[in-house]
Amino acid sequence: MTLFGIDQTLICLLVMLMARAEVQEKVSPECKHFVYMGTLPRGLEEQSFTQICQVYNGKQRFVTLYDSYSRIPVYSAYTFKRSDGSKKVDVPWMYEPQLSSTSASREMQAFPPEDVHKGFEDSQAVLEDYANSVIYERGQLNPDEHQAQPDDKAATYTMTNVVPQVREFNIGPWKEHEHTIRRRLNNYCRGTAYVVTGVTTSGQMIRRQNINRLGIPTYLWSAYCCIDFDHNAPYDERAKFPAFASHGLNDRENNNVQEVPVQQLEDFLKKVTYVSKSFQIFYDNCVPPSGSIGGI
């Protein structure tokens, strides 16, 4: 299967025709600190995706690689912040003006009043795409519980950071996995933890008014890198540093999240989605430079 659709060639052509699509191999300078060694996951360079440096309230918050054809993120990359796991529930859902026009604001904005968003729904998801969905709900790739400050939490409520997740998976195994990672990084990561969370799809779409709107993830996957960690942690936890990963089936059944080494996740993704043979989530497999304990 391919990453975003059965006919990858057709999809690439369609997306390339959209002026909004842009291939960027390097992370934008202002968001460089959200990825380990300032380096994005490699192996997706041939895809016509858009790199978004997510900005909220005048400050950069995280990075998203976005597919404007499927109108969902390929992945979001962020730095984990020690958190008690609380959610910020009073935030309006937002969209990205920059996806619709290169001259538009680069800061996420709250959705305008009803029926005023026709100018940007071609390039990104809107609230109506989820309105009549019984099975799927909005699932954050950068979850607010992995952030600490109110504005960092609020920034995760952009539609470019969410994908259609089966409710039973979202509130069950995947949510418990997010709790597990939060507790582990809270307790045993001493420095900066870099997290990348993404999806694979098989071409199935959520439709609205008989139009394909949103790509439906087949799997969700995630990986973290923390090179400065507690070497006195219990062995079961210490063995999951400096990097570890996971993947889970976005379904009602057989949806347990499996934790695996990062390179095993990479091998898994090479089999189930479109990435090149050089696909690598973290620079140099999250092996710290000699004598270094920092990320950049």
C-alpha positions in Angstrom: 0.0 0.0 0.0 1.1 3.6 -0.5 1.2 6.4 2.0 -1.7 8.5 0.8 -3.8 6.7 -1.7 -3.7 3.6 -3.9 -2.5 5.5 -7.0 0.5 7.4 -5.6 1.4 8.9 -9.0 -2.0 10.4 -9.5 -2.0 11.8 -5.9 1.5 13.4 -6.4 0.3 15.0 -9.6 -2.8 16.4 -8.0 -0.9 17.8 -5.0 1.8 19.2 -7.2 -0.8 21.2 -9.1 -1.8 22.9 -5.9 0.5 25.9 -5.4 0.3 25.4 -1.7 2.3 22.2 -1.8 6.0 22.5 -1.2 8.8 20.0 -0.7 11.2 20.9 2.0 14.0 18.6 3.0 15.2 20.8 5.9 13.3 22.2 8.8 12.7 25.9 8.8 15.2 27.7 11.0 12.7 29.0 13.4 11.4 25.5 14.2 14.8 23.7 14.1 14.8 23.2 17.9 11.8 20.9 17.8 13.6 18.1 16.1 16.7 16.1 17.2 19.9 17.7 15.8 17.7 20.1 13.8 17.0 17.3 11.3 13.6 16.2 10.1 12.8 12.5 9.4 14.4 11.6 6.1 13.0 9.3 3.4 9.9 11.4 2.5 11.7 14.0 0.3 10.1 12.8 -2.9 6.6 13.4 -1.6 4.7 16.7 -2.2 4.0 17.6 1.4 4.0 20.9 3.1 6.1 21.7 6.1 4.3 23.8 8.7 6.1 25.6 11.5 3.1 25.8 13.8 2.8 29.3 15.3 0.4 30.2 18.1 0.1 33.6 19.9 3.3 34.8 18.3 5.5 31.9 19.1 6.6 28.7 17.3 5.2 25.6 19.0 6.0 22.5 16.9 6.5 21.2 13.3 4.0 19.3 11.1 4.4 17.7 7.8 1.1 18.1 6.1 -0.6 16.4 3.1 -3.1 18.9 1.6 -4.6 16.2 -0.7 -5.6 13.9 2.2 -6.0 16.9 4.4 -4.3 15.3 7.4 -0.8 15.5 8.8 1.8 12.9 7.9 3.5 13.5 11.2 3.9 16.2 13.9 7.3 16.6 15.6 7.6 18.3 19.0 9.6 18.6 22.2 7.9 16.9 25.2 7.3 19.1 28.2 7.0 17.6 31.7 3.3 17.6 32.4 0.7 16.4 34.9 -1.4 15.2 32.0 -4.2 17.7 32.3 -6.0 18.8 29.2 -6.9 22.4 28.1 -10.5 22.1 27.1 -11.5 25.8 26.6 -9.6 26.2 23.3 -11.4 26.8 20.0 -10.3 24.6 17.1 -8.0 26.4 14.6 -6.9 26.3 11.0 -3.8 27.3 9.0 -4.2 30.4 6.8 -0.8 29.8 5.2 -2.1 26.6 3.5 -4.5 28.6 1.4 -2.4 31.5 0.4 1.3 32.1 0.6 0.6 35.7 1.6 -1.7 34.7 4.5 -0.7 34.7 8.1 1.6 32.0 9.3 -0.1 31.9 12.7 -3.0 29.5 13.3 -6.4 31.2 13.6 -9.7 30.2 15.2 -12.4 29.1 12.7 -14.5 31.9 11.4 -18.3 31.9 11.6 -20.2 29.1 9.8 -20.0 29.0 6.0 -17.2 31.5 5.8 -14.4 29.0 5.3 -15.0 28.0 1.7 -11.8 29.7 0.7 -9.6 27.3 2.6 -11.4 24.0 2.9 -9.8 22.7 -0.3 -6.4 22.7 1.4 -7.2 21.5 4.9 -9.7 19.8 7.1 -12.6 21.8 8.6 -14.9 21.0 11.5 -17.7 19.8 9.2 -15.6 17.0 8.0 -16.0 15.3 11.4 -19.6 16.5 12.1 -21.4 13.4 10.8 -18.8 10.8 11.6 -20.0 8.1 13.9 -16.8 6.0 14.0 -14.0 8.6 13.8 -13.1 11.6 16.0 -10.3 14.1 16.0 -7.1 12.6 17.4 -4.1 14.8 18.1 -0.6 13.7 17.0 1.0 16.2 19.3 -1.3 15.6 22.3 -1.9 18.5 24.7 -1.1 16.2 27.7 2.6 16.1 26.4 2.8 19.9 26.8 2.9 22.0 30.0 2.2 25.7 29.4 -1.3 26.8 28.5 -0.3 28.3 25.1 1.7 25.1 24.1 -1.4 23.0 25.0 -3.7 25.4 23.1 -1.5 25.2 19.9 -2.2 21.4 19.6 -5.9 22.3 18.8 -5.2 23.0 15.2 -6.9 20.8 12.6 -3.5 20.3 10.9 -2.4 18.4 14.0 -5.3 15.9 14.1 -6.3 12.8 12.1 -9.5 10.7 12.1 -9.1 8.1 14.9 -11.5 5.3 15.6 -13.0 6.4 19.0 -12.3 3.1 20.7 -8.7 3.3 19.7 -8.3 7.0 20.5 -9.7 6.8 24.0 -8.4 3.3 24.7 -5.0 1.9 23.7 -3.6 5.0 22.1 -4.6 7.3 25.0 -3.1 4.8 27.5 0.1 4.8 25.4 0.3 8.6 25.5 -0.1 8.4 29.3 2.7 5.8 29.4 5.1 7.9 27.4 4.3 11.0 29.5 5.0 9.2 32.7 8.2 7.6 31.4 9.6 10.9 30.0 8.5 12.8 33.1 10.4 10.4 35.4 13.5 9.4 33.4 14.3 11.9 30.7 16.7 14.4 32.2 17.2 16.6 29.1 15.1 17.3 26.0 12.9 14.6 24.6 12.1 14.9 20.9 8.9 13.1 19.7 7.7 12.4 16.2 4.2 10.9 15.8 2.7 10.1 12.4 0.3 7.9 10.4 0.1 5.5 7.5 -3.0 5.3 5.2 -4.3 2.9 2.6 -6.4 5.2 0.5 -9.7 5.0 2.4 -11.3 8.5 2.9 -14.0 10.2 4.9 -16.5 11.7 2.5 -18.6 14.8 2.9 -21.3 15.7 0.3 -20.0 12.8 -1.9 -16.5 14.3 -2.0 -13.4 12.6 -0.6 -12.3 14.8 2.3 -10.0 13.1 4.8 -7.5 10.3 4.6 -8.2 7.6 7.3 -5.1 6.4 9.1 -4.5 2.7 9.0 -1.8 2.8 11.7 -0.6 5.5 14.1 3.1 5.4 15.1 5.3 7.4 17.4 9.0 7.6 18.4 10.9 9.6 21.0 14.6 10.4 21.4 16.1 11.5 24.8 19.9 11.2 25.0 20.2 12.6 28.5 18.3 10.2 30.7 18.5 8.6 34.2 21.0 5.7 34.0 19.8 4.5 37.4 16.2 4.0 36.2 14.7 0.5 36.5 16.0 -1.8 33.8 12.7 -2.2 32.0 12.5 1.6 31.6 16.3 2.2 31.1 16.2 -0.3 28.1 13.8 2.1 26.3 16.4 4.9 26.2 17.8 6.9 24.5 15.1 6.1 21.9 12.0 3.9 21.6 8.9 3.7 19.4 5.5 2.2 19.0 2.7 1.6 16.5 -1.0 0.7 16.7 -3.9 -0.3 14.4 -6.5 2.5 14.1 -9.4 0.1 14.5 -12.0 -1.1 17.0 -10.4 -4.5 17.4 -6.8 -5.8 17.4 -5.7 -2.3 18.2 -3.2 -2.8 21.0 -0.2 -0.5 20.8 3.1 -2.3 20.4 6.3 -0.8 21.7 9.4 -1.6 19.6 12.9 -0.2 19.0 13.0 2.7 16.6 14.7 0.8 13.8 12.1 -1.9 14.1 9.4 0.7 13.6 11.3 2.0 10.6 11.4 -1.4 9.1 7.7 -1.8 9.8 6.9 1.5 8.0 8.9 0.5 5.0 6.6 -2.5 4.6 3.3 -0.9 5.1 3.7 2.6 3.6 5.6 4.6 1.1 9.0 5.7 2.4 12.4 5.3 0.8 14.9 2.7 1.8 16.8 5.5 3.5 13.9 6.3 5.8 15.1 7.4 9.3 13.2 9.1 12.0 16.0 10.5 14.1 19.4 11.8 12.9 22.0 9.0 13.3 19.4 6.9 15.1 19.5 9.1 18.1 23.0 8.2 18.9 24.5 11.2 20.7 27.6 12.9 19.4 30.8 11.9 21.2 30.9 13.8 24.5 27.5 15.4 24.1 24.4 15.1 26.3 22.3 17.7 24.5 20.2 17.4 21.4 21.6 20.3 19.3 
